[in-house]
Amino acid sequence: MDAYLDKVAITFHSHYDALRQRRAFKSRGVDSQLVPVPRSLSSSCGTALLINRASFDASALLDDIEGAFEYKEGAWCALLRP
């Protein structure tokens, strides 16, 4: 799970929403990676975006996210659940 340290996983209701968010991040210069949703998190579509924790800005998120989670002390912690 070291790959998730200092990362935020953002989950979505659909693949389309994940792709829209990725484009929005790209236009702001935020690097993101499409990944399968970690098993301990649920998601309607199974796709998540990983971004660096330092890049996380809730105001940059589109309306159609399922949640945003940070990996701390061996577990995912909710940062945002609309």
PyMOL Python script that loads the backbone (N, CA, C, O; Angstrom):
from pymol import cmd

cmd.read_pdbstr("""\
ATOM      1  N   MET A   1       0.808  -1.197   0.000  1.00  0.00           N
ATOM      2  CA  MET A   1       0.000   0.000   0.000  1.00  0.00           C
ATOM      3  C   MET A   1       0.858   1.271   0.000  1.00  0.00           C
ATOM      4  O   MET A   1       0.318   2.377  -0.014  1.00  0.00           O
ATOM      5  N   ASP A   2       2.172   1.125   0.015  1.00  0.00           N
ATOM      6  CA  ASP A   2       3.021   2.312  -0.006  1.00  0.00           C
ATOM      7  C   ASP A   2       2.755   3.185  -1.222  1.00  0.00           C
ATOM      8  O   ASP A   2       3.017   4.388  -1.198  1.00  0.00           O
ATOM      9  N   ALA A   3       2.238   2.584  -2.280  1.00  0.00           N
ATOM     10  CA  ALA A   3       1.935   3.352  -3.493  1.00  0.00           C
ATOM     11  C   ALA A   3       0.863   4.402  -3.229  1.00  0.00           C
ATOM     12  O   ALA A   3       0.752   5.370  -3.982  1.00  0.00           O
ATOM     13  N   TYR A   4       0.076   4.226  -2.177  1.00  0.00           N
ATOM     14  CA  TYR A   4      -1.009   5.165  -1.873  1.00  0.00           C
ATOM     15  C   TYR A   4      -0.611   6.251  -0.888  1.00  0.00           C
ATOM     16  O   TYR A   4      -1.389   7.179  -0.664  1.00  0.00           O
ATOM     17  N   LEU A   5       0.578   6.169  -0.290  1.00  0.00           N
ATOM     18  CA  LEU A   5       0.996   7.202   0.653  1.00  0.00           C
ATOM     19  C   LEU A   5       1.060   8.561  -0.048  1.00  0.00           C
ATOM     20  O   LEU A   5       1.547   8.672  -1.174  1.00  0.00           O
ATOM     21  N   ASP A   6       0.565   9.580   0.632  1.00  0.00           N
ATOM     22  CA  ASP A   6       0.524  10.948   0.094  1.00  0.00           C
ATOM     23  C   ASP A   6      -0.341  11.069  -1.149  1.00  0.00           C
ATOM     24  O   ASP A   6      -0.124  11.954  -1.975  1.00  0.00           O
ATOM     25  N   LYS A   7      -1.324  10.180  -1.285  1.00  0.00           N
ATOM     26  CA  LYS A   7      -2.243  10.219  -2.428  1.00  0.00           C
ATOM     27  C   LYS A   7      -3.673  10.403  -1.942  1.00  0.00           C
ATOM     28  O   LYS A   7      -4.009  10.091  -0.800  1.00  0.00           O
ATOM     29  N   VAL A   8      -4.497  10.914  -2.832  1.00  0.00           N
ATOM     30  CA  VAL A   8      -5.935  10.998  -2.613  1.00  0.00           C
ATOM     31  C   VAL A   8      -6.596  10.189  -3.715  1.00  0.00           C
ATOM     32  O   VAL A   8      -6.281  10.358  -4.892  1.00  0.00           O
ATOM     33  N   ALA A   9      -7.517   9.305  -3.330  1.00  0.00           N
ATOM     34  CA  ALA A   9      -8.308   8.540  -4.295  1.00  0.00           C
ATOM     35  C   ALA A   9      -9.678   9.196  -4.382  1.00  0.00           C
ATOM     36  O   ALA A   9     -10.344   9.404  -3.368  1.00  0.00           O
ATOM     37  N   ILE A  10     -10.089   9.518  -5.595  1.00  0.00           N
ATOM     38  CA  ILE A  10     -11.395  10.126  -5.826  1.00  0.00           C
ATOM     39  C   ILE A  10     -12.230   9.110  -6.595  1.00  0.00           C
ATOM     40  O   ILE A  10     -11.827   8.643  -7.661  1.00  0.00           O
ATOM     41  N   THR A  11     -13.396   8.770  -6.050  1.00  0.00           N
ATOM     42  CA  THR A  11     -14.267   7.776  -6.672  1.00  0.00           C
ATOM     43  C   THR A  11     -15.460   8.459  -7.327  1.00  0.00           C
ATOM     44  O   THR A  11     -15.819   9.586  -6.988  1.00  0.00           O
ATOM     45  N   PHE A  12     -16.065   7.745  -8.274  1.00  0.00           N
ATOM     46  CA  PHE A  12     -17.103   8.335  -9.121  1.00  0.00           C
ATOM     47  C   PHE A  12     -18.274   7.385  -9.298  1.00  0.00           C
ATOM     48  O   PHE A  12     -18.159   6.181  -9.067  1.00  0.00           O
ATOM     49  N   HIS A  13     -19.404   7.944  -9.712  1.00  0.00           N
ATOM     50  CA  HIS A  13     -20.588   7.146 -10.003  1.00  0.00           C
ATOM     51  C   HIS A  13     -20.526   6.508 -11.391  1.00  0.00           C
ATOM     52  O   HIS A  13     -21.192   5.504 -11.643  1.00  0.00           O
ATOM     53  N   SER A  14     -19.719   7.096 -12.304  1.00  0.00           N
ATOM     54  CA  SER A  14     -19.617   6.552 -13.658  1.00  0.00           C
ATOM     55  C   SER A  14     -18.217   6.798 -14.219  1.00  0.00           C
ATOM     56  O   SER A  14     -17.498   7.685 -13.758  1.00  0.00           O
ATOM     57  N   HIS A  15     -17.842   5.998 -15.225  1.00  0.00           N
ATOM     58  CA  HIS A  15     -16.556   6.192 -15.911  1.00  0.00           C
ATOM     59  C   HIS A  15     -16.513   7.559 -16.568  1.00  0.00           C
ATOM     60  O   HIS A  15     -15.471   8.216 -16.572  1.00  0.00           O
ATOM     61  N   TYR A  16     -17.633   7.990 -17.121  1.00  0.00           N
ATOM     62  CA  TYR A  16     -17.702   9.295 -17.778  1.00  0.00           C
ATOM     63  C   TYR A  16     -17.332  10.404 -16.804  1.00  0.00           C
ATOM     64  O   TYR A  16     -16.583  11.313 -17.163  1.00  0.00           O
ATOM     65  N   ASP A  17     -17.846  10.344 -15.576  1.00  0.00           N
ATOM     66  CA  ASP A  17     -17.522  11.369 -14.579  1.00  0.00           C
ATOM     67  C   ASP A  17     -16.031  11.364 -14.244  1.00  0.00           C
ATOM     68  O   ASP A  17     -15.430  12.420 -14.052  1.00  0.00           O
ATOM     69  N   ALA A  18     -15.442  10.178 -14.176  1.00  0.00           N
ATOM     70  CA  ALA A  18     -14.002  10.081 -13.907  1.00  0.00           C
ATOM     71  C   ALA A  18     -13.190  10.734 -15.028  1.00  0.00           C
ATOM     72  O   ALA A  18     -12.220  11.445 -14.767  1.00  0.00           O
ATOM     73  N   LEU A  19     -13.591  10.489 -16.260  1.00  0.00           N
ATOM     74  CA  LEU A  19     -12.883  11.085 -17.397  1.00  0.00           C
ATOM     75  C   LEU A  19     -13.060  12.597 -17.437  1.00  0.00           C
ATOM     76  O   LEU A  19     -12.120  13.327 -17.753  1.00  0.00           O
ATOM     77  N   ARG A  20     -14.258  13.068 -17.119  1.00  0.00           N
ATOM     78  CA  ARG A  20     -14.498  14.523 -17.062  1.00  0.00           C
ATOM     79  C   ARG A  20     -13.614  15.174 -16.002  1.00  0.00           C
ATOM     80  O   ARG A  20     -13.033  16.233 -16.240  1.00  0.00           O
ATOM     81  N   GLN A  21     -13.514  14.543 -14.837  1.00  0.00           N
ATOM     82  CA  GLN A  21     -12.691  15.099 -13.760  1.00  0.00           C
ATOM     83  C   GLN A  21     -11.218  15.090 -14.149  1.00  0.00           C
ATOM     84  O   GLN A  21     -10.483  16.031 -13.852  1.00  0.00           O
ATOM     85  N   ARG A  22     -10.795  14.028 -14.811  1.00  0.00           N
ATOM     86  CA  ARG A  22      -9.390  13.959 -15.242  1.00  0.00           C
ATOM     87  C   ARG A  22      -9.065  15.107 -16.203  1.00  0.00           C
ATOM     88  O   ARG A  22      -8.007  15.728 -16.100  1.00  0.00           O
ATOM     89  N   ARG A  23      -9.978  15.382 -17.132  1.00  0.00           N
ATOM     90  CA  ARG A  23      -9.767  16.512 -18.054  1.00  0.00           C
ATOM     91  C   ARG A  23      -9.733  17.838 -17.297  1.00  0.00           C
ATOM     92  O   ARG A  23      -8.927  18.712 -17.614  1.00  0.00           O
ATOM     93  N   ALA A  24     -10.599  17.990 -16.304  1.00  0.00           N
ATOM     94  CA  ALA A  24     -10.618  19.219 -15.501  1.00  0.00           C
ATOM     95  C   ALA A  24      -9.298  19.391 -14.745  1.00  0.00           C
ATOM     96  O   ALA A  24      -8.761  20.496 -14.677  1.00  0.00           O
ATOM     97  N   PHE A  25      -8.773  18.294 -14.174  1.00  0.00           N
ATOM     98  CA  PHE A  25      -7.482  18.371 -13.503  1.00  0.00           C
ATOM     99  C   PHE A  25      -6.382  18.740 -14.485  1.00  0.00           C
ATOM    100  O   PHE A  25      -5.533  19.581 -14.190  1.00  0.00           O
ATOM    101  N   LYS A  26      -6.398  18.108 -15.653  1.00  0.00           N
ATOM    102  CA  LYS A  26      -5.362  18.378 -16.659  1.00  0.00           C
ATOM    103  C   LYS A  26      -5.354  19.850 -17.050  1.00  0.00           C
ATOM    104  O   LYS A  26      -4.287  20.440 -17.219  1.00  0.00           O
ATOM    105  N   SER A  27      -6.536  20.446 -17.196  1.00  0.00           N
ATOM    106  CA  SER A  27      -6.607  21.861 -17.578  1.00  0.00           C
ATOM    107  C   SER A  27      -6.057  22.775 -16.478  1.00  0.00           C
ATOM    108  O   SER A  27      -5.666  23.909 -16.753  1.00  0.00           O
ATOM    109  N   ARG A  28      -6.026  22.285 -15.234  1.00  0.00           N
ATOM    110  CA  ARG A  28      -5.472  23.044 -14.107  1.00  0.00           C
ATOM    111  C   ARG A  28      -4.016  22.679 -13.833  1.00  0.00           C
ATOM    112  O   ARG A  28      -3.398  23.236 -12.926  1.00  0.00           O
ATOM    113  N   GLY A  29      -3.468  21.750 -14.607  1.00  0.00           N
ATOM    114  CA  GLY A  29      -2.078  21.337 -14.419  1.00  0.00           C
ATOM    115  C   GLY A  29      -1.877  20.339 -13.290  1.00  0.00           C
ATOM    116  O   GLY A  29      -0.764  20.186 -12.787  1.00  0.00           O
ATOM    117  N   VAL A  30      -2.954  19.655 -12.886  1.00  0.00           N
ATOM    118  CA  VAL A  30      -2.870  18.654 -11.821  1.00  0.00           C
ATOM    119  C   VAL A  30      -2.715  17.275 -12.457  1.00  0.00           C
ATOM    120  O   VAL A  30      -3.554  16.853 -13.252  1.00  0.00           O
ATOM    121  N   ASP A  31      -1.637  16.577 -12.102  1.00  0.00           N
ATOM    122  CA  ASP A  31      -1.417  15.219 -12.606  1.00  0.00           C
ATOM    123  C   ASP A  31      -2.368  14.262 -11.893  1.00  0.00           C
ATOM    124  O   ASP A  31      -2.540  14.327 -10.676  1.00  0.00           O
ATOM    125  N   SER A  32      -2.976  13.381 -12.668  1.00  0.00           N
ATOM    126  CA  SER A  32      -3.869  12.377 -12.097  1.00  0.00           C
ATOM    127  C   SER A  32      -3.677  11.068 -12.848  1.00  0.00           C
ATOM    128  O   SER A  32      -3.190  11.040 -13.978  1.00  0.00           O
ATOM    129  N   GLN A  33      -4.071   9.990 -12.191  1.00  0.00           N
ATOM    130  CA  GLN A  33      -3.925   8.662 -12.783  1.00  0.00           C
ATOM    131  C   GLN A  33      -5.235   7.904 -12.585  1.00  0.00           C
ATOM    132  O   GLN A  33      -5.740   7.819 -11.466  1.00  0.00           O
ATOM    133  N   LEU A  34      -5.789   7.351 -13.671  1.00  0.00           N
ATOM    134  CA  LEU A  34      -6.961   6.487 -13.577  1.00  0.00           C
ATOM    135  C   LEU A  34      -6.524   5.118 -13.075  1.00  0.00           C
ATOM    136  O   LEU A  34      -5.608   4.511 -13.630  1.00  0.00           O
ATOM    137  N   VAL A  35      -7.176   4.637 -12.030  1.00  0.00           N
ATOM    138  CA  VAL A  35      -6.822   3.343 -11.428  1.00  0.00           C
ATOM    139  C   VAL A  35      -8.098   2.607 -11.016  1.00  0.00           C
ATOM    140  O   VAL A  35      -9.148   3.230 -10.856  1.00  0.00           O
ATOM    141  N   PRO A  36      -8.015   1.293 -10.845  1.00  0.00           N
ATOM    142  CA  PRO A  36      -9.159   0.587 -10.263  1.00  0.00           C
ATOM    143  C   PRO A  36      -9.366   1.076  -8.832  1.00  0.00           C
ATOM    144  O   PRO A  36      -8.403   1.402  -8.138  1.00  0.00           O
ATOM    145  N   VAL A  37     -10.610   1.125  -8.397  1.00  0.00           N
ATOM    146  CA  VAL A  37     -10.898   1.561  -7.035  1.00  0.00           C
ATOM    147  C   VAL A  37     -10.272   0.575  -6.049  1.00  0.00           C
ATOM    148  O   VAL A  37     -10.453  -0.633  -6.199  1.00  0.00           O
ATOM    149  N   PRO A  38      -9.536   1.067  -5.038  1.00  0.00           N
ATOM    150  CA  PRO A  38      -9.004   0.156  -4.019  1.00  0.00           C
ATOM    151  C   PRO A  38     -10.135  -0.685  -3.405  1.00  0.00           C
ATOM    152  O   PRO A  38     -11.244  -0.189  -3.208  1.00  0.00           O
ATOM    153  N   ARG A  39      -9.852  -1.934  -3.110  1.00  0.00           N
ATOM    154  CA  ARG A  39     -10.880  -2.877  -2.643  1.00  0.00           C
ATOM    155  C   ARG A  39     -11.619  -2.407  -1.398  1.00  0.00           C
ATOM    156  O   ARG A  39     -12.794  -2.729  -1.221  1.00  0.00           O
ATOM    157  N   SER A  40     -10.960  -1.662  -0.548  1.00  0.00           N
ATOM    158  CA  SER A  40     -11.601  -1.230   0.697  1.00  0.00           C
ATOM    159  C   SER A  40     -12.571  -0.066   0.491  1.00  0.00           C
ATOM    160  O   SER A  40     -13.293   0.306   1.416  1.00  0.00           O
ATOM    161  N   LEU A  41     -12.594   0.513  -0.713  1.00  0.00           N
ATOM    162  CA  LEU A  41     -13.531   1.593  -1.032  1.00  0.00           C
ATOM    163  C   LEU A  41     -14.578   1.065  -1.995  1.00  0.00           C
ATOM    164  O   LEU A  41     -14.298   0.181  -2.805  1.00  0.00           O
ATOM    165  N   SER A  42     -15.770   1.601  -1.908  1.00  0.00           N
ATOM    166  CA  SER A  42     -16.796   1.184  -2.864  1.00  0.00           C
ATOM    167  C   SER A  42     -16.929   2.241  -3.948  1.00  0.00           C
ATOM    168  O   SER A  42     -16.641   3.416  -3.723  1.00  0.00           O
ATOM    169  N   SER A  43     -17.361   1.818  -5.106  1.00  0.00           N
ATOM    170  CA  SER A  43     -17.585   2.737  -6.210  1.00  0.00           C
ATOM    171  C   SER A  43     -18.586   2.132  -7.166  1.00  0.00           C
ATOM    172  O   SER A  43     -18.597   0.922  -7.393  1.00  0.00           O
ATOM    173  N   SER A  44     -19.408   2.963  -7.711  1.00  0.00           N
ATOM    174  CA  SER A  44     -20.400   2.488  -8.666  1.00  0.00           C
ATOM    175  C   SER A  44     -19.760   2.018  -9.962  1.00  0.00           C
ATOM    176  O   SER A  44     -20.248   1.076 -10.586  1.00  0.00           O
ATOM    177  N   CYS A  45     -18.678   2.658 -10.372  1.00  0.00           N
ATOM    178  CA  CYS A  45     -18.106   2.338 -11.682  1.00  0.00           C
ATOM    179  C   CYS A  45     -16.802   1.560 -11.611  1.00  0.00           C
ATOM    180  O   CYS A  45     -16.378   0.994 -12.618  1.00  0.00           O
ATOM    181  N   GLY A  46     -16.153   1.514 -10.456  1.00  0.00           N
ATOM    182  CA  GLY A  46     -14.899   0.785 -10.329  1.00  0.00           C
ATOM    183  C   GLY A  46     -13.672   1.557 -10.755  1.00  0.00           C
ATOM    184  O   GLY A  46     -12.571   1.008 -10.749  1.00  0.00           O
ATOM    185  N   THR A  47     -13.830   2.821 -11.126  1.00  0.00           N
ATOM    186  CA  THR A  47     -12.708   3.657 -11.554  1.00  0.00           C
ATOM    187  C   THR A  47     -12.486   4.776 -10.558  1.00  0.00           C
ATOM    188  O   THR A  47     -13.431   5.418 -10.100  1.00  0.00           O
ATOM    189  N   ALA A  48     -11.224   5.002 -10.229  1.00  0.00           N
ATOM    190  CA  ALA A  48     -10.864   6.105  -9.334  1.00  0.00           C
ATOM    191  C   ALA A  48      -9.745   6.911  -9.977  1.00  0.00           C
ATOM    192  O   ALA A  48      -9.053   6.433 -10.876  1.00  0.00           O
ATOM    193  N   LEU A  49      -9.581   8.129  -9.507  1.00  0.00           N
ATOM    194  CA  LEU A  49      -8.438   8.952  -9.880  1.00  0.00           C
ATOM    195  C   LEU A  49      -7.533   9.064  -8.672  1.00  0.00           C
ATOM    196  O   LEU A  49      -8.008   9.282  -7.558  1.00  0.00           O
ATOM    197  N   LEU A  50      -6.234   8.917  -8.879  1.00  0.00           N
ATOM    198  CA  LEU A  50      -5.257   9.165  -7.827  1.00  0.00           C
ATOM    199  C   LEU A  50      -4.551  10.472  -8.136  1.00  0.00           C
ATOM    200  O   LEU A  50      -4.098  10.702  -9.257  1.00  0.00           O
ATOM    201  N   ILE A  51      -4.465  11.325  -7.123  1.00  0.00           N
ATOM    202  CA  ILE A  51      -3.692  12.556  -7.248  1.00  0.00           C
ATOM    203  C   ILE A  51      -2.825  12.695  -6.011  1.00  0.00           C
ATOM    204  O   ILE A  51      -3.082  12.048  -4.996  1.00  0.00           O
ATOM    205  N   ASN A  52      -1.809  13.527  -6.085  1.00  0.00           N
ATOM    206  CA  ASN A  52      -0.974  13.793  -4.919  1.00  0.00           C
ATOM    207  C   ASN A  52      -1.783  14.545  -3.877  1.00  0.00           C
ATOM    208  O   ASN A  52      -2.599  15.402  -4.216  1.00  0.00           O
ATOM    209  N   ARG A  53      -1.557  14.225  -2.616  1.00  0.00           N
ATOM    210  CA  ARG A  53      -2.282  14.880  -1.520  1.00  0.00           C
ATOM    211  C   ARG A  53      -2.082  16.394  -1.572  1.00  0.00           C
ATOM    212  O   ARG A  53      -3.017  17.150  -1.309  1.00  0.00           O
ATOM    213  N   ALA A  54      -0.880  16.838  -1.905  1.00  0.00           N
ATOM    214  CA  ALA A  54      -0.582  18.268  -1.955  1.00  0.00           C
ATOM    215  C   ALA A  54      -1.380  18.989  -3.040  1.00  0.00           C
ATOM    216  O   ALA A  54      -1.578  20.201  -2.960  1.00  0.00           O
ATOM    217  N   SER A  55      -1.837  18.253  -4.052  1.00  0.00           N
ATOM    218  CA  SER A  55      -2.604  18.848  -5.151  1.00  0.00           C
ATOM    219  C   SER A  55      -4.102  18.880  -4.884  1.00  0.00           C
ATOM    220  O   SER A  55      -4.853  19.496  -5.640  1.00  0.00           O
ATOM    221  N   PHE A  56      -4.549  18.216  -3.803  1.00  0.00           N
ATOM    222  CA  PHE A  56      -5.981  18.107  -3.550  1.00  0.00           C
ATOM    223  C   PHE A  56      -6.573  19.459  -3.177  1.00  0.00           C
ATOM    224  O   PHE A  56      -6.111  20.123  -2.249  1.00  0.00           O
ATOM    225  N   ASP A  57      -7.602  19.851  -3.916  1.00  0.00           N
ATOM    226  CA  ASP A  57      -8.344  21.092  -3.666  1.00  0.00           C
ATOM    227  C   ASP A  57      -9.809  20.778  -3.937  1.00  0.00           C
ATOM    228  O   ASP A  57     -10.202  20.574  -5.086  1.00  0.00           O
ATOM    229  N   ALA A  58     -10.608  20.738  -2.891  1.00  0.00           N
ATOM    230  CA  ALA A  58     -12.019  20.352  -3.039  1.00  0.00           C
ATOM    231  C   ALA A  58     -12.762  21.261  -4.014  1.00  0.00           C
ATOM    232  O   ALA A  58     -13.716  20.827  -4.659  1.00  0.00           O
ATOM    233  N   SER A  59     -12.339  22.503  -4.126  1.00  0.00           N
ATOM    234  CA  SER A  59     -13.035  23.424  -5.033  1.00  0.00           C
ATOM    235  C   SER A  59     -12.778  23.081  -6.502  1.00  0.00           C
ATOM    236  O   SER A  59     -13.495  23.563  -7.380  1.00  0.00           O
ATOM    237  N   ALA A  60     -11.765  22.254  -6.781  1.00  0.00           N
ATOM    238  CA  ALA A  60     -11.449  21.859  -8.155  1.00  0.00           C
ATOM    239  C   ALA A  60     -12.238  20.622  -8.588  1.00  0.00           C
ATOM    240  O   ALA A  60     -12.146  20.203  -9.741  1.00  0.00           O
ATOM    241  N   LEU A  61     -13.013  20.036  -7.668  1.00  0.00           N
ATOM    242  CA  LEU A  61     -13.767  18.831  -7.988  1.00  0.00           C
ATOM    243  C   LEU A  61     -15.082  19.182  -8.666  1.00  0.00           C
ATOM    244  O   LEU A  61     -15.741  20.159  -8.310  1.00  0.00           O
ATOM    245  N   LEU A  62     -15.451  18.375  -9.643  1.00  0.00           N
ATOM    246  CA  LEU A  62     -16.748  18.524 -10.293  1.00  0.00           C
ATOM    247  C   LEU A  62     -17.827  17.995  -9.357  1.00  0.00           C
ATOM    248  O   LEU A  62     -17.517  17.367  -8.345  1.00  0.00           O
ATOM    249  N   ASP A  63     -19.067  18.238  -9.683  1.00  0.00           N
ATOM    250  CA  ASP A  63     -20.184  17.863  -8.810  1.00  0.00           C
ATOM    251  C   ASP A  63     -20.434  16.369  -8.713  1.00  0.00           C
ATOM    252  O   ASP A  63     -21.016  15.910  -7.730  1.00  0.00           O
ATOM    253  N   ASP A  64     -20.014  15.606  -9.699  1.00  0.00           N
ATOM    254  CA  ASP A  64     -20.410  14.206  -9.800  1.00  0.00           C
ATOM    255  C   ASP A  64     -19.392  13.214  -9.243  1.00  0.00           C
ATOM    256  O   ASP A  64     -19.136  12.182  -9.862  1.00  0.00           O
ATOM    257  N   ILE A  65     -18.814  13.511  -8.090  1.00  0.00           N
ATOM    258  CA  ILE A  65     -17.912  12.537  -7.480  1.00  0.00           C
ATOM    259  C   ILE A  65     -18.671  11.733  -6.434  1.00  0.00           C
ATOM    260  O   ILE A  65     -19.683  12.183  -5.896  1.00  0.00           O
ATOM    261  N   GLU A  66     -18.168  10.543  -6.158  1.00  0.00           N
ATOM    262  CA  GLU A  66     -18.757   9.717  -5.105  1.00  0.00           C
ATOM    263  C   GLU A  66     -18.107  10.032  -3.762  1.00  0.00           C
ATOM    264  O   GLU A  66     -18.782  10.071  -2.733  1.00  0.00           O
ATOM    265  N   GLY A  67     -16.777  10.260  -3.776  1.00  0.00           N
ATOM    266  CA  GLY A  67     -16.062  10.589  -2.551  1.00  0.00           C
ATOM    267  C   GLY A  67     -14.583  10.795  -2.818  1.00  0.00           C
ATOM    268  O   GLY A  67     -14.072  10.437  -3.880  1.00  0.00           O
ATOM    269  N   ALA A  68     -13.902  11.378  -1.837  1.00  0.00           N
ATOM    270  CA  ALA A  68     -12.455  11.575  -1.896  1.00  0.00           C
ATOM    271  C   ALA A  68     -11.874  11.010  -0.600  1.00  0.00           C
ATOM    272  O   ALA A  68     -12.385  11.279   0.487  1.00  0.00           O
ATOM    273  N   PHE A  69     -10.795  10.222  -0.726  1.00  0.00           N
ATOM    274  CA  PHE A  69     -10.248   9.486   0.401  1.00  0.00           C
ATOM    275  C   PHE A  69      -8.731   9.621   0.451  1.00  0.00           C
ATOM    276  O   PHE A  69      -8.060   9.629  -0.582  1.00  0.00           O
ATOM    277  N   GLU A  70      -8.206   9.727   1.655  1.00  0.00           N
ATOM    278  CA  GLU A  70      -6.762   9.807   1.878  1.00  0.00           C
ATOM    279  C   GLU A  70      -6.316   8.541   2.600  1.00  0.00           C
ATOM    280  O   GLU A  70      -7.006   8.058   3.497  1.00  0.00           O
ATOM    281  N   TYR A  71      -5.159   8.002   2.208  1.00  0.00           N
ATOM    282  CA  TYR A  71      -4.618   6.810   2.849  1.00  0.00           C
ATOM    283  C   TYR A  71      -3.745   7.226   4.019  1.00  0.00           C
ATOM    284  O   TYR A  71      -2.697   7.843   3.832  1.00  0.00           O
ATOM    285  N   LYS A  72      -4.185   6.882   5.247  1.00  0.00           N
ATOM    286  CA  LYS A  72      -3.441   7.245   6.460  1.00  0.00           C
ATOM    287  C   LYS A  72      -3.412   6.064   7.410  1.00  0.00           C
ATOM    288  O   LYS A  72      -4.430   5.414   7.647  1.00  0.00           O
ATOM    289  N   GLU A  73      -2.233   5.792   7.952  1.00  0.00           N
ATOM    290  CA  GLU A  73      -2.066   4.781   8.983  1.00  0.00           C
ATOM    291  C   GLU A  73      -2.694   3.437   8.603  1.00  0.00           C
ATOM    292  O   GLU A  73      -3.316   2.774   9.433  1.00  0.00           O
ATOM    293  N   GLY A  74      -2.522   3.049   7.343  1.00  0.00           N
ATOM    294  CA  GLY A  74      -2.964   1.745   6.891  1.00  0.00           C
ATOM    295  C   GLY A  74      -4.426   1.624   6.515  1.00  0.00           C
ATOM    296  O   GLY A  74      -4.921   0.517   6.302  1.00  0.00           O
ATOM    297  N   ALA A  75      -5.132   2.761   6.429  1.00  0.00           N
ATOM    298  CA  ALA A  75      -6.550   2.707   6.074  1.00  0.00           C
ATOM    299  C   ALA A  75      -6.930   3.953   5.286  1.00  0.00           C
ATOM    300  O   ALA A  75      -6.279   4.993   5.382  1.00  0.00           O
ATOM    301  N   TRP A  76      -7.998   3.822   4.504  1.00  0.00           N
ATOM    302  CA  TRP A  76      -8.533   4.966   3.755  1.00  0.00           C
ATOM    303  C   TRP A  76      -9.449   5.768   4.672  1.00  0.00           C
ATOM    304  O   TRP A  76     -10.304   5.201   5.352  1.00  0.00           O
ATOM    305  N   CYS A  77      -9.269   7.086   4.689  1.00  0.00           N
ATOM    306  CA  CYS A  77     -10.077   8.002   5.497  1.00  0.00           C
ATOM    307  C   CYS A  77     -10.790   8.960   4.559  1.00  0.00           C
ATOM    308  O   CYS A  77     -10.183   9.509   3.639  1.00  0.00           O
ATOM    309  N   ALA A  78     -12.077   9.160   4.793  1.00  0.00           N
ATOM    310  CA  ALA A  78     -12.859  10.055   3.936  1.00  0.00           C
ATOM    311  C   ALA A  78     -12.423  11.504   4.131  1.00  0.00           C
ATOM    312  O   ALA A  78     -12.370  12.005   5.254  1.00  0.00           O
ATOM    313  N   LEU A  79     -12.117  12.157   3.035  1.00  0.00           N
ATOM    314  CA  LEU A  79     -11.858  13.597   3.039  1.00  0.00           C
ATOM    315  C   LEU A  79     -13.106  14.364   2.663  1.00  0.00           C
ATOM    316  O   LEU A  79     -13.365  15.460   3.160  1.00  0.00           O
ATOM    317  N   LEU A  80     -13.881  13.754   1.763  1.00  0.00           N
ATOM    318  CA  LEU A  80     -15.064  14.428   1.246  1.00  0.00           C
ATOM    319  C   LEU A  80     -16.070  13.390   0.792  1.00  0.00           C
ATOM    320  O   LEU A  80     -15.743  12.474   0.037  1.00  0.00           O
ATOM    321  N   ARG A  81     -17.293  13.544   1.258  1.00  0.00           N
ATOM    322  CA  ARG A  81     -18.409  12.704   0.819  1.00  0.00           C
ATOM    323  C   ARG A  81     -19.584  13.628   0.568  1.00  0.00           C
ATOM    324  O   ARG A  81     -20.277  14.032   1.502  1.00  0.00           O
ATOM    325  N   PRO A  82     -19.806  13.963  -0.700  1.00  0.00           N
ATOM    326  CA  PRO A  82     -20.905  14.903  -0.985  1.00  0.00           C
ATOM    327  C   PRO A  82     -22.272  14.336  -0.633  1.00  0.00           C
ATOM    328  O   PRO A  82     -23.286  15.009  -0.817  1.00  0.00           O
TER     329      PRO A  82
END
""", "prot")
cmd.dss("prot")
cmd.show_as("cartoon", "prot")
cmd.util.cbc("prot")
cmd.orient("prot")
